Amino acid sequence: MFDKLVVLEDKFEDLNMKVSDPEIISDQSRWQKLMKEVSDLEPIVSKYRQYMKTKEDIEAAKDIIDTSGDEEFRELAKMELSEKEEEMETIQAELKILLLPKDPNDEKNVIVEIRGGAGGDEAALFAGVLFRMYSMYASGRRWKVELLSSNETGIGGYKEVVFMINGKGAYSRLKFESGVHRVQRVPDTESSGRIHTSTATVAVLPEVEEVEVELNMNDVRVDVFRSSGNGGQSVNTTDSAVRLTHGPTGIVISMQDEKSQLKNKEKAFKILRAKLYDIELEKSQKATAQERKSQVGTGDRSERIRTYNYPQGRVSDHRINMTLYKLEQFVNGDIDEMIDALITTDQTDKMQSI
């Protein structure tokens, strides 16, 4: 591991010299690429340098303990040694995490698709709760939420809602949210107070550029039609709505939220590219999960991952057997504790498989 860190430090120094070269600065495309490499390496190199400094401090403390004739000075050195050895253990663990292979999608924006599942109107209402939860979480991190498509029920719920979250690292934080979310609560319409169980599915897709996914336009049928509102009435006098049908996969994307056909088409293709990319990503994740039997990130989007129990005020993630008794705060966007635990579990699993 440390041979690799020496090489990375040398590369970091070399890159720093290059990004200061006026000739490279004049080539903005190349300069930005090199700056990203510098940014990616900086946390690793910084932690490695902290490791080397701590190692020197440990050696110095040991030297004092072995050679000093001042007993008080030696006791201070022993305290210093104990502290630095604890610090060293933490640094080594952090270095291992930093050296884990990075998910190339981690820094990307995400497209989130939430669909009401089993449970009728109650499932649609729960889909609305999840949409609000992720929107509030994004707002707390100063990320931008852009609604792409929605199919409302008229009672505050959604049969389906698709939105984009724009923010650095959005995918790294939200990628483990994909799966079936289950809610247990007493609906407002239930006079006997009986608890109902409903579900909603969440899919978190990394935003992809055109060059990242192979899309043969001959495989896509594009239909245009007039937008319709509740009850099916026309809400637009022009054919601004767009429907894409991808022949090989059968994926259908309908977009009518914008008044411009061009904008609807652009959004629809953005979602289609993300879905095609996700199909390949899911295959890759399943293969990886079979190799290392990961608890999270298995790629199985039909898996029930979490239960929101309102009578007991708890939310439980079944992949990592974690339960939090703060449901109200959780559905109001306070989900970092759960996300951190999922990420830590995944990182630990990857380290054990190295």
TITORLUM-101453 format. One record per residue: residue number from 1; residue in one letter; x, y, z of N, C-alpha, C in turn. Coordinates in steps of 0.02 Angstrom, whole numbers. Example, Ala and Ser with C-alpha at 12.3 -4.5 7.8 and 13.67 -1.06 7.14 Angstrom:
# residues 2
  seq  type     n.x     n.y     n.z    ca.x    ca.y    ca.z     c.x     c.y     c.z
    1     A     660    -284     390     615    -225     390     660    -165     390
    2     S     642    -112     354     684     -53     357     645       2     394
//
This chain:
# residues 354
  seq  type     n.x     n.y     n.z    ca.x    ca.y    ca.z     c.x     c.y     c.z
    1     M      41     -60       0       0       0       0      43      63       0
    2     F      98      61      38     138     122      46     181     136     -16
    3     D     199      84     -53     234      95    -117     188     133    -164
    4     K     125     114    -164      76     147    -206      67     220    -186
    5     L      68     233    -120      59     302     -95     118     346    -115
    6     V     178     319    -115     237     358    -137     230     377    -210
    7     V     207     330    -250     197     344    -322     144     398    -331
    8     L      90     393    -293      36     443    -299      59     512    -277
    9     E     102     515    -226     128     580    -204     171     611    -258
   10     D     213     570    -290     255     595    -345     211     621    -402
   11     K     159     583    -417     114     604    -471      79     669    -453
   12     F      59     676    -390      26     737    -366      72     798    -375
   13     E     136     791    -357     184     846    -365     194     863    -438
   14     D     197     812    -480     205     823    -552     145     860    -581
   15     L      85     839    -560      24     872    -585      21     945    -562
   16     N      42     958    -501      42    1027    -476      87    1072    -517
   17     M     143    1045    -539     188    1084    -582     156    1096    -650
   18     K     122    1045    -676      91    1052    -743      35    1103    -744
   19     V      -7    1103    -691     -64    1150    -691     -42    1222    -681
   20     S      21    1232    -665      48    1300    -658      84    1322    -721
   21     D      89    1278    -770     123    1292    -833      78    1335    -878
   22     P     100    1396    -897      59    1441    -939      35    1408   -1004
   23     E      75    1365   -1032      56    1332   -1095      -4    1286   -1084
   24     I      -3    1250   -1028     -59    1205   -1012    -121    1245    -991
   25     I    -111    1299    -954    -167    1342    -933    -204    1369    -993
   26     S    -168    1384   -1047    -199    1411   -1108    -244    1360   -1142
   27     D    -232    1296   -1129    -274    1242   -1156    -323    1222   -1100
   28     Q    -380    1258   -1097    -427    1249   -1042    -452    1178   -1033
   29     S    -464    1144   -1088    -489    1075   -1084    -439    1030   -1048
   30     R    -376    1035   -1068    -324     994   -1037    -313    1015    -964
   31     W    -312    1081    -953    -301    1107    -885    -355    1083    -836
   32     Q    -418    1085    -859    -473    1063    -816    -468     988    -800
   33     K    -446     949    -849    -438     877    -839    -384     864    -786
   34     L    -327     901    -793    -273     893    -744    -293     917    -675
   35     M    -332     971    -672    -355     998    -608    -400     947    -572
   36     K    -440     911    -611    -483     859    -581    -439     803    -551
   37     E    -385     786    -586    -339     735    -560    -307     759    -495
   38     V    -288     823    -493    -259     852    -432    -309     849    -375
   39     S    -371     868    -391    -424     868    -340    -437     797    -313
   40     D    -435     747    -358    -447     678    -337    -390     651    -293
   41     L    -328     672    -308    -271     646    -272    -258     683    -206
   42     E    -280     745    -201    -264     787    -143    -282     755     -76
   43     P    -343     727     -67    -359     696      -2    -314     638      15
   44     I    -295     597     -35    -252     539     -22    -182     562      -2
   45     V    -154     609     -40     -87     633     -26     -84     669      41
   46     S    -135     708      55    -138     744     119    -139     695     178
   47     K    -179     642     171    -183     592     224    -117     552     230
   48     Y     -84     539     173     -20     504     174      33     546     209
   49     R      33     611     197      81     656     229      67     660     305
   50     Q       4     657     323     -14     655     394      12     590     425
   51     Y       7     536     387      33     471     410     108     475     422
   52     M     145     504     374     218     509     380     238     552     439
   53     K     202     608     450     217     652     507     204     616     573
   54     T     149     579     577     133     541     637     185     486     650
   55     K     208     455     596     259     403     602     323     433     631
   56     E     342     493     608     402     528     634     393     544     708
   57     D     332     566     727     319     583     797     324     521     842
   58     I     302     464     816     306     401     854     379     381     864
   59     E     419     387     811     490     369     816     526     415     866
   60     A     508     480     863     539     529     909     521     513     982
   61     A     458     496     994     437     479    1062     472     416    1087
   62     K     478     367    1044     513     305    1063     587     318    1079
   63     D     617     363    1040     687     380    1051     697     412    1120
   64     I     650     457    1138     655     491    1204     648     440    1260
   65     I     599     394    1252     588     343    1303     650     299    1313
   66     D     685     284    1257     743     240    1259     807     274    1285
   67     T     812     340    1273     877     373    1286     876     426    1341
   68     S     817     454    1356     816     510    1404     826     485    1476
   69     G     865     525    1514     877     509    1585     828     545    1630
   70     D     785     589    1601     736     627    1639     671     587    1642
   71     E     654     562    1701     595     518    1708     530     554    1690
   72     E     525     618    1710     465     656    1695     457     665    1619
   73     F     513     678    1586     515     687    1513     495     621    1479
   74     R     518     565    1506     503     500    1478     428     484    1486
   75     E     398     504    1542     327     492    1553     284     532    1503
   76     L     306     594    1490     271     635    1440     276     603    1371
   77     A     335     576    1356     346     543    1291     302     480    1285
   78     K     292     444    1341     249     385    1339     177     404    1325
   79     M     154     459    1355      86     484    1341      79     504    1268
   80     E     131     538    1243     132     559    1173     130     498    1127
   81     L     169     447    1144     172     387    1103     104     352    1100
   82     S      70     347    1157       4     315    1160     -47     352    1115
   83     E     -46     419    1119     -92     459    1079     -77     451    1005
   84     K     -13     453     987       6     449     916      -7     380     887
   85     E      -1     328     927     -15     261     902     -89     252     888
   86     E    -131     282     931    -204     280     918    -220     319     854
   87     E    -188     377     848    -198     419     789    -176     381     726
   88     M    -121     344     731     -95     307     674    -145     254     651
   89     E    -178     220     697    -228     169     679    -285     200     639
   90     T    -307     259     661    -361     294     626    -339     315     556
   91     I    -279     342     551    -253     365     487    -246     307     438
   92     Q    -221     250     462    -213     192     418    -280     167     392
   93     A    -331     167     435    -398     146     414    -426     195     362
   94     E    -414     260     373    -439     310     326    -403     305     259
   95     L    -338     289     261    -299     281     199    -326     222     158
   96     K    -343     168     192    -369     109     157    -434     126     120
   97     I    -476     166     153    -539     187     122    -526     232      62
   98     L    -479     278      70    -463     324      15    -434     288     -46
   99     L    -401     231     -34    -370     193     -88    -417     143    -120
  100     L    -478     136     -93    -526      91    -124    -544     116    -194
  101     P    -556      70    -241    -576      91    -309    -637     136    -305
  102     K    -634     193    -340    -689     241    -337    -743     223    -387
  103     D    -805     233    -367    -861     226    -412    -858     286    -460
  104     P    -850     274    -525    -843     330    -572    -904     376    -574
  105     N    -961     352    -547   -1022     392    -548   -1032     434    -486
  106     D    -989     425    -435   -1002     455    -370   -1013     531    -371
  107     E    -977     566    -414    -982     640    -413   -1041     666    -455
  108     K   -1077     621    -487   -1129     642    -535   -1194     665    -502
  109     N   -1232     703    -542   -1301     718    -524   -1341     654    -529
  110     V   -1401     654    -501   -1443     594    -505   -1512     609    -532
  111     I   -1541     558    -563   -1612     559    -582   -1646     510    -535
  112     V   -1696     533    -499   -1731     491    -451   -1802     479    -476
  113     E   -1821     416    -477   -1888     397    -500   -1924     361    -443
  114     I   -1981     389    -422   -2019     359    -367   -2088     340    -394
  115     R   -2108     277    -382   -2173     253    -404   -2212     224    -345
  116     G   -2276     241    -341   -2318     210    -292   -2326     136    -309
  117     G   -2321      93    -259   -2326      20    -272   -2390      -8    -246
  118     A   -2386     -61    -205   -2445     -93    -177   -2477     -47    -125
  119     G   -2543     -40    -128   -2576       0     -78   -2620      56    -104
  120     G   -2628      62    -169   -2673     111    -198   -2657     183    -181
  121     D   -2708     220    -158   -2698     291    -141   -2647     301     -86
  122     E   -2645     254     -38   -2598     260      18   -2526     254      -8
  123     A   -2515     210     -58   -2449     202     -88   -2429     266    -125
  124     A   -2477     297    -159   -2463     360    -195   -2446     416    -146
  125     L   -2481     417     -89   -2466     467     -37   -2396     456      -9
  126     F   -2377     393       0   -2311     377      26   -2257     397     -25
  127     A   -2272     389     -89   -2225     411    -142   -2213     487    -135
  128     G   -2267     523    -118   -2261     595    -107   -2219     611     -46
  129     V   -2224     570       6   -2183     579      67   -2109     570      50
  130     L   -2094     519      10   -2025     506      -9   -1997     562     -53
  131     F   -2038     587     -99   -2017     642    -142   -2000     703     -99
  132     R   -2042     718     -51   -2030     775      -6   -1967     763      35
  133     M   -1957     700      59   -1899     683     100   -1834     696      62
  134     Y   -1830     671       0   -1768     680     -38   -1759     753     -59
  135     S   -1815     788     -72   -1810     859     -89   -1783     900     -31
  136     M   -1806     884      29   -1783     920      89   -1710     903     104
  137     Y   -1692     840      93   -1622     820     102   -1576     858      54
  138     A   -1598     862      -9   -1559     898     -59   -1553     972     -41
  139     S   -1608    1001     -18   -1608    1072       1   -1559    1085      58
  140     G   -1556    1038     106   -1510    1045     162   -1437    1043     141
  141     R   -1423    1011      85   -1354    1008      60   -1342    1060       4
  142     R   -1391    1104      -5   -1388    1158     -56   -1382    1129    -126
  143     W   -1416    1073    -137   -1421    1045    -204   -1485    1069    -236
  144     K   -1485    1070    -302   -1544    1094    -339   -1587    1036    -360
  145     V   -1653    1042    -349   -1700     990    -370   -1740    1015    -430
  146     E   -1742     975    -483   -1779     993    -543   -1829     938    -559
  147     L   -1893     956    -558   -1945     907    -573   -1944     893    -648
  148     L   -1940     830    -666   -1938     810    -736   -2006     786    -760
  149     S   -2040     746    -719   -2104     718    -740   -2143     698    -678
  150     S   -2209     705    -680   -2249     684    -623   -2319     663    -646
  151     N   -2347     617    -609   -2416     595    -620   -2450     596    -552
  152     E   -2484     652    -537   -2514     662    -472   -2581     628    -467
  153     T   -2601     611    -405   -2665     578    -394   -2720     627    -378
  154     G   -2702     689    -362   -2753     738    -345   -2767     742    -271
  155     I   -2737     696    -231   -2747     699    -158   -2680     708    -122
  156     G   -2632     735    -159   -2567     748    -129   -2516     694    -140
  157     G   -2534     643    -179   -2488     588    -191   -2466     585    -264
  158     Y   -2424     536    -279   -2398     527    -347   -2401     454    -366
  159     K   -2430     441    -425   -2422     374    -453   -2350     365    -474
  160     E   -2321     421    -498   -2250     421    -519   -2224     492    -517
  161     V   -2163     501    -494   -2130     566    -497   -2057     555    -513
  162     V   -2032     593    -561   -1962     587    -583   -1931     656    -576
  163     F   -1873     660    -543   -1841     724    -533   -1765     716    -534
  164     M   -1732     771    -548   -1659     770    -548   -1633     809    -488
  165     I   -1580     783    -458   -1545     820    -405   -1476     838    -431
  166     N   -1463     902    -437   -1399     927    -460   -1356     947    -401
  167     G   -1301     911    -391   -1256     927    -336   -1196     882    -336
  168     K   -1138     909    -319   -1077     870    -318   -1082     814    -268
  169     G   -1072     753    -292   -1075     695    -249   -1144     669    -234
  170     A   -1194     692    -271   -1263     671    -258   -1271     595    -265
  171     Y   -1239     566    -316   -1247     494    -326   -1212     455    -270
  172     S   -1155     480    -247   -1119     444    -193   -1161     440    -129
  173     R   -1204     490    -117   -1244     492     -57   -1310     454     -65
  174     L   -1337     451    -126   -1405     426    -135   -1409     359    -170
  175     K   -1353     332    -194   -1356     272    -236   -1384     211    -200
  176     F   -1380     209    -133   -1406     151     -98   -1480     158     -80
  177     E   -1513     210    -105   -1584     220     -92   -1628     180    -140
  178     S   -1599     152    -192   -1639     114    -241   -1666      50    -210
  179     G   -1730      38    -221   -1762     -22    -195   -1834      -9    -175
  180     V   -1863     -57    -141   -1933     -51    -119   -1934     -24     -47
  181     H   -1970      31     -38   -1979      61      28   -2050      44      52
  182     R   -2057      22     114   -2121       1     141   -2143      47     197
  183     V   -2206      64     198   -2233     106     252   -2289      69     288
  184     Q   -2289      75     354   -2341      47     396   -2371     104     437
  185     R   -2435     119     423   -2468     174     460   -2543     168     452
  186     V   -2580     207     491   -2653     210     487   -2672     265     439
  187     P   -2702     249     382   -2723     301     335   -2776     347     365
  188     D   -2780     408     340   -2831     456     364   -2901     430     351
  189     T   -2908     389     299   -2974     364     280   -2995     302     319
  190     E   -2951     276     362   -2964     214     400   -2997     231     466
  191     S   -3063     221     470   -3101     240     530   -3088     192     589
  192     S   -3071     129     574   -3062      80     628   -2992      83     659
  193     G   -2948     124     630   -2880     130     658   -2834      72     640
  194     R   -2852      36     587   -2812     -22     567   -2750       1     529
  195     I   -2693     -29     545   -2630     -11     511   -2628     -43     442
  196     H   -2612      -2     392   -2605     -27     324   -2530     -29     306
  197     T   -2513     -76     262   -2445     -80     236   -2446     -65     161
  198     S   -2407     -17     141   -2402       3      71   -2329       8      51
  199     T   -2317      11     -14   -2248      15     -38   -2240      67     -93
  200     A   -2179      88    -102   -2160     130    -158   -2090     109    -179
  201     T   -2077     112    -244   -2011      94    -269   -1972     157    -286
  202     V   -1908     155    -269   -1863     211    -284   -1806     186    -329
  203     A   -1793     222    -382   -1736     207    -426   -1692     269    -429
  204     V   -1628     262    -412   -1581     318    -415   -1532     304    -472
  205     L   -1534     347    -522   -1494     337    -582   -1443     393    -590
  206     P   -1380     378    -604   -1332     432    -616   -1347     466    -682
  207     E   -1341     532    -683   -1349     568    -746   -1291     550    -791
  208     V   -1305     536    -855   -1252     516    -901   -1251     562    -961
  209     E   -1191     572    -988   -1183     610   -1049   -1197     566   -1109
  210     E   -1209     597   -1165   -1224     560   -1226   -1168     510   -1243
  211     V   -1105     530   -1230   -1049     488   -1250   -1041     427   -1204
  212     E   -1077     426   -1148   -1068     373   -1099   -1114     313   -1111
  213     V   -1162     320   -1155   -1208     265   -1168   -1220     261   -1243
  214     E   -1220     199   -1268   -1230     189   -1339   -1305     187   -1353
  215     L   -1329     235   -1392   -1400     240   -1407   -1408     248   -1483
  216     N   -1433     195   -1513   -1447     195   -1585   -1515     228   -1596
  217     M   -1515     285   -1630   -1577     322   -1639   -1627     283   -1681
  218     N   -1604     234   -1720   -1650     192   -1758   -1691     146   -1713
  219     D   -1668     138   -1651   -1703      95   -1603   -1757     134   -1565
  220     V   -1760     200   -1575   -1806     242   -1536   -1862     270   -1579
  221     R   -1923     255   -1559   -1980     285   -1594   -2002     347   -1554
  222     V   -2010     403   -1589   -2029     466   -1557   -2100     484   -1579
  223     D   -2145     488   -1531   -2214     510   -1544   -2227     575   -1509
  224     V   -2265     619   -1540   -2284     682   -1509   -2360     685   -1504
  225     F   -2384     717   -1450   -2456     722   -1439   -2470     782   -1394
  226     R   -2533     796   -1385   -2551     854   -1343   -2551     835   -1269
  227     S   -2525     880   -1228   -2523     868   -1156   -2594     863   -1130
  228     S   -2603     822   -1078   -2670     815   -1047   -2663     823    -972
  229     G   -2715     847    -941   -2715     856    -868   -2759     805    -835
  230     N   -2780     819    -773   -2824     773    -736   -2889     763    -775
  231     G   -2910     700    -780   -2971     685    -816   -2961     677    -890
  232     G   -2899     688    -913   -2884     677    -983   -2896     737   -1028
  233     Q   -2918     794    -999   -2931     852   -1041   -2866     881   -1069
  234     S   -2870     908   -1129   -2810     938   -1160   -2793    1003   -1124
  235     V   -2730    1011   -1108   -2709    1073   -1075   -2662    1113   -1120
  236     N   -2653    1089   -1181   -2609    1123   -1228   -2637    1117   -1298
  237     T   -2632    1170   -1336   -2660    1170   -1404   -2610    1148   -1456
  238     T   -2549    1133   -1434   -2498    1108   -1481   -2473    1040   -1459
  239     D   -2443    1004   -1507   -2417     937   -1492   -2349     944   -1458
  240     S   -2350     964   -1394   -2287     976   -1358   -2263     915   -1319
  241     A   -2310     869   -1303   -2291     810   -1265   -2253     761   -1309
  242     V   -2207     724   -1277   -2163     678   -1315   -2164     610   -1281
  243     R   -2166     558   -1323   -2161     489   -1298   -2105     454   -1336
  244     L   -2057     427   -1299   -2002     388   -1329   -2014     314   -1314
  245     T   -2006     273   -1365   -2010     200   -1356   -1946     169   -1381
  246     H   -1910     137   -1335   -1846     105   -1354   -1859      32   -1369
  247     G   -1854      14   -1432   -1871     -53   -1456   -1837    -110   -1420
  248     P   -1770    -111   -1416   -1734    -169   -1387   -1752    -183   -1315
  249     T   -1767    -132   -1275   -1781    -142   -1204   -1855    -135   -1186
  250     G   -1893    -103   -1230   -1964     -91   -1216   -1975     -33   -1169
  251     I   -1923       5   -1153   -1930      64   -1109   -1971     117   -1144
  252     V   -2020     144   -1108   -2062     199   -1135   -2056     259   -1088
  253     I   -2039     316   -1116   -2033     378   -1078   -2082     428   -1106
  254     S   -2128     453   -1065   -2174     506   -1086   -2159     569   -1048
  255     M   -2158     625   -1083   -2140     689   -1052   -2186     743   -1078
  256     Q   -2221     777   -1031   -2267     829   -1052   -2267     890   -1005
  257     D   -2220     891    -958   -2220     945    -909   -2203    1013    -938
  258     E   -2163    1014    -991   -2143    1077   -1022   -2191    1095   -1079
  259     K   -2199    1159   -1093   -2241    1181   -1149   -2204    1175   -1216
  260     S   -2138    1167   -1211   -2097    1161   -1271   -2085    1087   -1287
  261     Q   -2100    1069   -1350   -2088    1000   -1371   -2013     984   -1368
  262     L   -1972    1033   -1386   -1899    1023   -1385   -1874    1008   -1315
  263     K   -1900    1045   -1265   -1878    1034   -1195   -1903     966   -1170
  264     N   -1964     948   -1187   -1990     883   -1166   -1950     827   -1197
  265     K   -1931     835   -1260   -1891     784   -1295   -1822     778   -1262
  266     E   -1793     835   -1245   -1726     836   -1214   -1728     800   -1146
  267     K   -1780     814   -1106   -1787     782   -1041   -1799     707   -1048
  268     A   -1840     689   -1097   -1856     618   -1108   -1794     579   -1126
  269     F   -1752     607   -1170   -1691     572   -1190   -1642     568   -1132
  270     K   -1642     619   -1089   -1599     618   -1029   -1617     558    -985
  271     I   -1683     548    -975   -1705     492    -934   -1692     425    -969
  272     L   -1703     423   -1034   -1692     360   -1071   -1618     340   -1068
  273     R   -1573     388   -1077   -1501     372   -1073   -1483     346   -1004
  274     A   -1512     379    -952   -1497     358    -883   -1523     287    -871
  275     K   -1582     270    -898   -1610     204    -887   -1569     150    -924
  276     L   -1546     165    -984   -1506     117   -1021   -1439     106    -986
  277     Y   -1410     160    -962   -1347     155    -925   -1357     114    -861
  278     D   -1415     125    -829   -1429      90    -766   -1437      15    -776
  279     I   -1463      -5    -834   -1470     -77    -849   -1401    -110    -848
  280     E   -1352     -77    -880   -1284    -104    -881   -1253    -100    -811
  281     L   -1266     -46    -775   -1240     -38    -707   -1267     -92    -661
  282     E   -1332    -107    -668   -1363    -158    -626   -1332    -226    -638
  283     K   -1318    -242    -702   -1286    -306    -718   -1217    -310    -684
  284     S   -1180    -254    -688   -1114    -252    -658   -1117    -260    -582
  285     Q   -1166    -225    -550   -1173    -228    -478   -1192    -298    -455
  286     K   -1235    -331    -492   -1256    -399    -474   -1197    -447    -478
  287     A   -1155    -438    -530   -1097    -481    -537   -1048    -470    -479
  288     T   -1038    -407    -462    -993    -390    -407   -1021    -416    -341
  289     A   -1086    -408    -331   -1117    -429    -268   -1112    -504    -260
  290     Q   -1117    -541    -314   -1110    -614    -310   -1040    -634    -289
  291     E    -992    -593    -311    -922    -608    -294    -907    -593    -220
  292     R    -934    -539    -194    -916    -519    -126    -974    -520     -77
  293     K   -1033    -543    -101   -1092    -551     -57   -1105    -487     -16
  294     S   -1107    -432     -50   -1117    -367     -16   -1187    -362      14
  295     Q   -1192    -328      71   -1257    -317     102   -1295    -261      67
  296     V   -1258    -213      39   -1290    -157       5   -1264    -154     -66
  297     G   -1302    -119    -108   -1281    -110    -177   -1281    -175    -217
  298     T   -1329    -220    -203   -1331    -284    -238   -1355    -277    -309
  299     G   -1386    -220    -325   -1413    -211    -393   -1483    -238    -400
  300     D   -1510    -269    -347   -1578    -296    -351   -1628    -242    -333
  301     R   -1658    -211    -383   -1702    -154    -371   -1771    -175    -345
  302     S   -1785    -241    -345   -1849    -264    -319   -1844    -282    -244
  303     E   -1785    -274    -216   -1773    -292    -146   -1806    -242     -99
  304     R   -1840    -267     -47   -1869    -223       4   -1812    -201      49
  305     I   -1796    -137      48   -1737    -113      83   -1753     -79     149
  306     R   -1813     -49     156   -1825      -8     215   -1899      -7     234
  307     T   -1911      -3     299   -1980       3     324   -1987      66     366
  308     Y   -2041     103     354   -2057     163     391   -2120     147     433
  309     N   -2110     137     498   -2165     117     542   -2188     178     582
  310     Y   -2246     206     565   -2270     266     597   -2294     255     669
  311     P   -2332     201     684   -2355     192     754   -2297     188     804
  312     Q   -2240     159     783   -2183     152     828   -2131     207     818
  313     G   -2143     251     769   -2097     307     757   -2027     285     736
  314     R   -2023     229     700   -1956     204     682   -1949     193     608
  315     V   -1887     195     585   -1870     178     516   -1814     126     519
  316     S   -1822      71     483   -1774      16     486   -1748       0     416
  317     D   -1682      -5     410   -1651     -27     348   -1633    -101     355
  318     H   -1662    -142     313   -1656    -215     320   -1589    -242     296
  319     R   -1553    -203     256   -1488    -227     230   -1434    -226     283
  320     I   -1439    -177     328   -1386    -171     379   -1414    -178     450
  321     N   -1477    -200     454   -1510    -210     519   -1503    -150     565
  322     M   -1517     -91     536   -1512     -29     575   -1582       1     584
  323     T   -1598      20     645   -1663      52     660   -1651     118     696
  324     L   -1685     169     672   -1682     236     703   -1751     254     728
  325     Y   -1755     277     789   -1820     297     817   -1828     373     811
  326     K   -1827     396     750   -1837     468     737   -1869     475     668
  327     L   -1925     442     660   -1958     439     595   -1977     509     569
  328     E   -2003     551     613   -2025     618     591   -1967     658     562
  329     Q   -1910     657     598   -1851     693     572   -1826     661     507
  330     F   -1830     595     504   -1805     559     445   -1844     579     383
  331     V   -1910     578     385   -1950     594     326   -1949     669     311
  332     N   -1920     708     357   -1910     780     344   -1839     793     318
  333     G   -1806     740     296   -1741     749     262   -1680     735     303
  334     D   -1688     716     367   -1631     703     410   -1611     629     402
  335     I   -1580     613     345   -1566     543     329   -1491     527     327
  336     D   -1449     575     345   -1377     565     340   -1351     508     383
  337     E   -1379     498     442   -1355     445     486   -1362     377     453
  338     M   -1419     366     421   -1431     303     386   -1385     297     325
  339     I   -1378     351     287   -1336     350     227   -1263     337     247
  340     D   -1239     369     300   -1170     358     323   -1159     285     341
  341     A   -1208     255     374   -1202     185     395   -1200     138     334
  342     L   -1239     153     283   -1239     113     222   -1172     119     185
  343     I   -1146     180     182   -1082     190     148   -1026     154     187
  344     T   -1027     160     253    -975     127     294    -978      51     285
  345     T   -1038      24     285   -1045     -49     274   -1017     -70     207
  346     D   -1032     -31     156   -1008     -48      89    -932     -43      86
  347     Q    -904       9     117    -831      17     117    -797     -39     155
  348     T    -825     -59     212    -797    -114     252    -798    -178     212
  349     D    -853    -190     177    -859    -250     137    -807    -252      81
  350     K    -796    -194      50    -746    -190      -4    -676    -202      23
  351     M    -661    -174      82    -594    -183     111    -581    -256     127
  352     Q    -633    -291     150    -624    -362     168    -613    -406     106
  353     S    -637    -381      49    -631    -421     -12    -566    -407     -49
  354     I    -527    -357     -26    -464    -341     -60    -411    -394     -44
//
